[in-house]
Amino acid sequence: MNERFSDKIRKHLNIGKEILYLSREDVKKLSIPQEVLKDQMEKALMMYSLGETQMPAKSHVFPDSQSVYIGMPALIPGMESAGVKWVGAYNHNMRDYGLPSLSAMLMVSDYATGWPVAVMDGVHIMETRTPMIAMVSAMLLGRKNSEVFGMIGLGREGCNHFDVIEFGIPNLKKVLVWDVSEAAMDRAIELYSSKLSVPMEKAASLEEIVRNSDILASATFFSTDPHPTIKDEWVPEGQTIIVTDLHSQFHPDTINRADLYVVDSMEQQKHLVEAGYFYGEIPVPNCELGHIIAGRHEGRTSDKQLIVANPSGMAVDDFAVTPLVIEMALEKGVGKILPL
Ligand SMILES: NC(=O)c1ccc[n+]([C@@H]2O[C@H](COP(=O)([O-])OP(=O)(O)OC[C@H]3O[C@@H](n4cnc5c(N)ncnc54)[C@H](O)[C@@H]3O)[C@@H](O)[C@H]2O)c1
């Protein structure tokens, strides 16, 4: 019989008396292999859609229209994982404080006793699992002959897509990039053009990247002041649009004419609609990514379909990774054990 996760932790940690603290550098240092991350994301998406997890929709509190705190609890019995994520998203952090917009901490509980076992930075897990989910979406929904990948928004999330492109676009021939910040585009080209095996180019305009990408991803800002910048007439037939920013740059006409509109959680989508995150009227999604992975719903059925995937990010994505991180950290002696 497999050893219980709780018993594995107990070998290194006096549960109820101690917790493990992991900084962002600690989590990074443990470096979960990308193939393993991909498997965990597919499992998390599928388990969620099959009702094998408990994850109430995110709770939002808004200091103002450009800032939000998000509380995200999750329980994954099949992975003996339980915890809560606390996110801060302040769009003007960089301008006002020189800090990234997003912060995240994870508090992880022991599944056997309910006591806290770890507190850790959540940013590294979030910024690696989100692009991986984008690539899982590209694999599921992209045309098989997709060759051009366009990335709009070249912050941390956007750039991390380049690390995992091969998981989503096997026939990649070219990468186009676009950001409102020229400096962000220059930085992305400098960091990634030599790492990629295909040409990476700045698009001449937002219109050019939209018209010429087979798979178009966006990781810009989202806010309760949505601001579509992408004209519907620029969006070509057969495109696969994968957003991590609640499609805040896309006009609702594009979302409404999509042949397939997919989310990670129908319930969470409903709450986001109610919280006023989307501009204009948008349709009820056709299905969740997990339904397609589980074979409960069809993905792309023709090269002509316009498909939009809007995985808004779920706590189960993060807590599918935390057990691996905690186990590796305790075995390797990474992080600090603190008294409770
Ligand atoms: N869906 C998820 O699971 C998930 C998880 C984490 C983050 N996110 C979201 O991903 C997005 C990016 O996060 P990040 O940490 O990379 O942020 P970031 O602040 O590091 O980067 C955002 C980038 O977008 C650019 N940008 C802003 N508006 C733009 C526009 N109109 N057109 C082109 N570029 C524009 C900015 O210049 C910046 O380079 C945010 O919206 C964040 O909330 C989603």
The ligand as an SDF file (V2000), in Angstrom:
LIG
                    3D

 44 48  0  0  0  0  0  0  0  0999 V2000
   -5.4000   32.7510  -15.1110 N   0  0  0  0  0  0  0  0  0  0  0  0
   -4.5100   32.5020  -14.1780 C   0  0  0  0  0  0  0  0  0  0  0  0
   -4.4190   31.4130  -13.6540 O   0  0  0  0  0  0  0  0  0  0  0  0
   -3.5560   33.5740  -13.7890 C   0  0  0  0  0  0  0  0  0  0  0  0
   -2.5550   33.3290  -12.8670 C   0  0  0  0  0  0  0  0  0  0  0  0
   -1.6410   34.3250  -12.5930 C   0  0  0  0  0  0  0  0  0  0  0  0
   -1.7600   35.5460  -13.2310 C   0  0  0  0  0  0  0  0  0  0  0  0
   -2.7800   35.7740  -14.0830 N   0  0  0  0  0  0  0  0  0  0  0  0
   -2.9440   37.0490  -14.7840 C   0  0  0  0  0  0  0  0  0  0  0  0
   -1.9300   37.1100  -15.8080 O   0  0  0  0  0  0  0  0  0  0  0  0
   -1.7480   38.4860  -16.1420 C   0  0  0  0  0  0  0  0  0  0  0  0
   -0.2570   38.8060  -16.2220 C   0  0  0  0  0  0  0  0  0  0  0  0
    0.3470   38.6510  -14.9420 O   0  0  0  0  0  0  0  0  0  0  0  0
    1.8820   39.0390  -14.7380 P   0  0  0  0  0  0  0  0  0  0  0  0
    2.2520   38.6380  -13.3640 O   0  0  0  0  0  0  0  0  0  0  0  0
    2.6790   38.5510  -15.8950 O   0  0  0  0  0  0  0  0  0  0  0  0
    1.7730   40.6320  -14.8000 O   0  0  0  0  0  0  0  0  0  0  0  0
    2.9160   41.6520  -15.1420 P   0  0  0  0  0  0  0  0  0  0  0  0
    2.4730   42.9430  -14.5410 O   0  0  0  0  0  0  0  0  0  0  0  0
    4.2580   41.1040  -14.8220 O   0  0  0  0  0  0  0  0  0  0  0  0
    2.8630   41.7650  -16.7570 O   0  0  0  0  0  0  0  0  0  0  0  0
    1.7820   42.2910  -17.4830 C   0  0  0  0  0  0  0  0  0  0  0  0
    2.3280   42.7430  -18.8300 C   0  0  0  0  0  0  0  0  0  0  0  0
    1.2100   43.1140  -19.6600 O   0  0  0  0  0  0  0  0  0  0  0  0
    1.5440   44.3100  -20.3550 C   0  0  0  0  0  0  0  0  0  0  0  0
    0.2920   44.9560  -20.7550 N   0  0  0  0  0  0  0  0  0  0  0  0
   -0.6030   45.5870  -19.9680 C   0  0  0  0  0  0  0  0  0  0  0  0
   -1.6300   46.0100  -20.7090 N   0  0  0  0  0  0  0  0  0  0  0  0
   -1.3710   45.6490  -21.9890 C   0  0  0  0  0  0  0  0  0  0  0  0
   -2.0750   45.7920  -23.2220 C   0  0  0  0  0  0  0  0  0  0  0  0
   -3.2260   46.4250  -23.2930 N   0  0  0  0  0  0  0  0  0  0  0  0
   -1.5150   45.2490  -24.3420 N   0  0  0  0  0  0  0  0  0  0  0  0
   -0.3130   44.6270  -24.2980 C   0  0  0  0  0  0  0  0  0  0  0  0
    0.3940   44.4600  -23.1570 N   0  0  0  0  0  0  0  0  0  0  0  0
   -0.1320   44.9630  -22.0180 C   0  0  0  0  0  0  0  0  0  0  0  0
    2.3760   45.1080  -19.3620 C   0  0  0  0  0  0  0  0  0  0  0  0
    3.1520   46.0840  -19.9920 O   0  0  0  0  0  0  0  0  0  0  0  0
    3.2280   43.9930  -18.7260 C   0  0  0  0  0  0  0  0  0  0  0  0
    4.4260   43.7710  -19.4500 O   0  0  0  0  0  0  0  0  0  0  0  0
   -2.4900   39.3020  -15.0860 C   0  0  0  0  0  0  0  0  0  0  0  0
   -3.7180   39.7010  -15.6270 O   0  0  0  0  0  0  0  0  0  0  0  0
   -2.6900   38.3010  -13.9790 C   0  0  0  0  0  0  0  0  0  0  0  0
   -3.7530   38.6560  -13.1480 O   0  0  0  0  0  0  0  0  0  0  0  0
   -3.6700   34.8050  -14.3800 C   0  0  0  0  0  0  0  0  0  0  0  0
  1  2  1  0
  2  3  2  0
  2  4  1  0
  4  5  1  0
  4 44  2  0
  5  6  2  0
  6  7  1  0
  7  8  2  0
  8  9  1  0
  8 44  1  0
  9 10  1  0
  9 42  1  0
 10 11  1  0
 11 12  1  0
 11 40  1  0
 12 13  1  0
 13 14  1  0
 14 15  2  0
 14 16  1  0
 14 17  1  0
 17 18  1  0
 18 19  2  0
 18 20  1  0
 18 21  1  0
 21 22  1  0
 22 23  1  0
 23 24  1  0
 23 38  1  0
 24 25  1  0
 25 26  1  0
 25 36  1  0
 26 27  1  0
 26 35  1  0
 27 28  2  0
 28 29  1  0
 29 30  1  0
 29 35  2  0
 30 31  1  0
 30 32  2  0
 32 33  1  0
 33 34  2  0
 34 35  1  0
 36 37  1  0
 36 38  1  0
 38 39  1  0
 40 41  1  0
 40 42  1  0
 42 43  1  0
M  CHG  2   8   1  16  -1
M  END
$$$$
